[in-house]
Amino acid sequence: MPYISTKTNIELAKDKRDALAAKYGEIISIVPGKTERWLMLSFDGGAEMYFGGRGDEPMAYIELSLFGGTSDAVYDKLTAAVCDAVSEETGIAPSNIYIKYEEAEHWGWNGSNF
């Protein structure tokens, strides 16, 4: 039950959202037991964002939520893969990308909880 939310201060055209969705679908398999089948995504382009007191450079904030959790080594691989994907598709420098990980103990779907 992974969820990835991508917020950026640049506009994300549909082709870029689609490309990121495909890459995220591959990347999530880095986490043992997670697949694209259960991956939900959201994209928020054109957001007002500032980093280091400046709002004039492209940047992104990504939240990746998992039911359960994973190891530090897997989180390291996820960070590298997500930064690469976002940078390739948007031109945003990895140094302007933050990723927040959330591990959920409870996750609801289809009227019940896992």
One Martini backbone bead per residue (centre of mass of N, CA, C, O) as a GRO file, in nm:
protein
  114
    1MET     BB    1   0.062   0.059   0.027
    2PRO     BB    2   0.166   0.285  -0.159
    3TYR     BB    3   0.258   0.646  -0.147
    4ILE     BB    4   0.306   0.920  -0.386
    5SER     BB    5   0.407   1.259  -0.339
    6THR     BB    6   0.434   1.540  -0.574
    7LYS     BB    7   0.601   1.851  -0.521
    8THR     BB    8   0.616   2.156  -0.725
    9ASN     BB    9   0.721   2.471  -0.885
   10ILE     BB   10   0.657   2.324  -1.142
   11GLU     BB   11   0.525   2.232  -1.421
   12LEU     BB   12   0.324   1.930  -1.499
   13ALA     BB   13   0.298   1.759  -1.752
   14LYS     BB   14   0.150   1.478  -1.855
   15ASP     BB   15   0.409   1.338  -1.964
   16LYS     BB   16   0.562   1.368  -1.691
   17ARG     BB   17   0.364   1.220  -1.510
   18ASP     BB   18   0.371   0.953  -1.668
   19ALA     BB   19   0.676   0.903  -1.640
   20LEU     BB   20   0.682   0.903  -1.331
   21ALA     BB   21   0.479   0.678  -1.288
   22ALA     BB   22   0.648   0.459  -1.424
   23LYS     BB   23   0.898   0.487  -1.243
   24TYR     BB   24   0.758   0.441  -0.972
   25GLY     BB   25   0.660   0.153  -1.045
   26GLU     BB   26   0.954   0.044  -1.040
   27ILE     BB   27   1.075   0.153  -0.770
   28ILE     BB   28   0.883   0.012  -0.557
   29SER     BB   29   1.029  -0.276  -0.593
   30ILE     BB   30   1.257  -0.227  -0.386
   31VAL     BB   31   1.037  -0.304  -0.200
   32PRO     BB   32   0.952  -0.553  -0.026
   33GLY     BB   33   0.625  -0.642  -0.148
   34LYS     BB   34   0.616  -0.412  -0.363
   35THR     BB   35   0.381  -0.270  -0.604
   36GLU     BB   36   0.209  -0.114  -0.857
   37ARG     BB   37  -0.077  -0.226  -0.794
   38TRP     BB   38  -0.077  -0.035  -0.502
   39LEU     BB   39  -0.005   0.235  -0.631
   40MET     BB   40  -0.021   0.573  -0.529
   41LEU     BB   41  -0.067   0.899  -0.688
   42SER     BB   42   0.059   1.245  -0.673
   43PHE     BB   43   0.032   1.579  -0.829
   44ASP     BB   44   0.201   1.911  -0.769
   45GLY     BB   45   0.206   2.180  -0.965
   46GLY     BB   46   0.295   2.515  -0.911
   47ALA     BB   47   0.409   2.564  -0.639
   48GLU     BB   48   0.475   2.738  -0.353
   49MET     BB   49   0.833   2.757  -0.313
   50TYR     BB   50   1.103   2.719  -0.068
   51PHE     BB   51   1.475   2.722  -0.062
   52GLY     BB   52   1.690   2.883   0.123
   53GLY     BB   53   1.500   3.154   0.070
   54ARG     BB   54   1.418   3.043  -0.221
   55GLY     BB   55   1.196   3.062  -0.538
   56ASP     BB   56   1.387   3.046  -0.827
   57GLU     BB   57   1.405   2.731  -0.807
   58PRO     BB   58   1.383   2.421  -0.873
   59MET     BB   59   1.158   2.197  -0.685
   60ALA     BB   60   1.108   1.915  -0.444
   61TYR     BB   61   0.843   1.730  -0.270
   62ILE     BB   62   0.847   1.404  -0.118
   63GLU     BB   63   0.607   1.150  -0.040
   64LEU     BB   64   0.655   0.825   0.125
   65SER     BB   65   0.422   0.571   0.181
   66LEU     BB   66   0.405   0.290   0.416
   67PHE     BB   67   0.312  -0.022   0.485
   68GLY     BB   68   0.506  -0.023   0.727
   69GLY     BB   69   0.840  -0.110   0.627
   70THR     BB   70   1.201  -0.070   0.617
   71SER     BB   71   1.518  -0.038   0.539
   72ASP     BB   72   1.783   0.168   0.514
   73ALA     BB   73   1.887   0.053   0.245
   74VAL     BB   74   1.621   0.097   0.091
   75TYR     BB   75   1.598   0.400   0.135
   76ASP     BB   76   1.857   0.468  -0.016
   77LYS     BB   77   1.760   0.357  -0.291
   78LEU     BB   78   1.509   0.531  -0.317
   79THR     BB   79   1.643   0.807  -0.314
   80ALA     BB   80   1.812   0.768  -0.566
   81ALA     BB   81   1.580   0.691  -0.765
   82VAL     BB   82   1.396   0.938  -0.726
   83CYS     BB   83   1.597   1.159  -0.791
   84ASP     BB   84   1.659   1.061  -1.075
   85ALA     BB   85   1.371   1.071  -1.192
   86VAL     BB   86   1.307   1.369  -1.136
   87SER     BB   87   1.551   1.489  -1.280
   88GLU     BB   88   1.501   1.366  -1.563
   89GLU     BB   89   1.195   1.486  -1.598
   90THR     BB   90   1.258   1.807  -1.477
   91GLY     BB   91   1.564   1.918  -1.391
   92ILE     BB   92   1.596   1.871  -1.101
   93ALA     BB   93   1.802   1.895  -0.857
   94PRO     BB   94   1.887   1.684  -0.605
   95SER     BB   95   1.951   1.936  -0.407
   96ASN     BB   96   1.614   2.011  -0.457
   97ILE     BB   97   1.537   1.736  -0.297
   98TYR     BB   98   1.281   1.609  -0.097
   99ILE     BB   99   1.234   1.323   0.131
  100LYS     BB  100   0.953   1.166   0.284
  101TYR     BB  101   0.904   0.918   0.528
  102GLU     BB  102   0.627   0.685   0.586
  103GLU     BB  103   0.505   0.476   0.846
  104ALA     BB  104   0.232   0.251   0.853
  105GLU     BB  105   0.030   0.063   1.071
  106HIS     BB  106  -0.225   0.183   0.929
  107TRP     BB  107  -0.447   0.062   0.654
  108GLY     BB  108  -0.694   0.164   0.433
  109TRP     BB  109  -0.931  -0.046   0.235
  110ASN     BB  110  -1.230  -0.125   0.120
  111GLY     BB  111  -1.358  -0.090   0.431
  112SER     BB  112  -1.069  -0.171   0.552
  113ASN     BB  113  -0.797  -0.317   0.731
  114PHE     BB  114  -0.452  -0.425   0.759
   0.00000   0.00000   0.00000
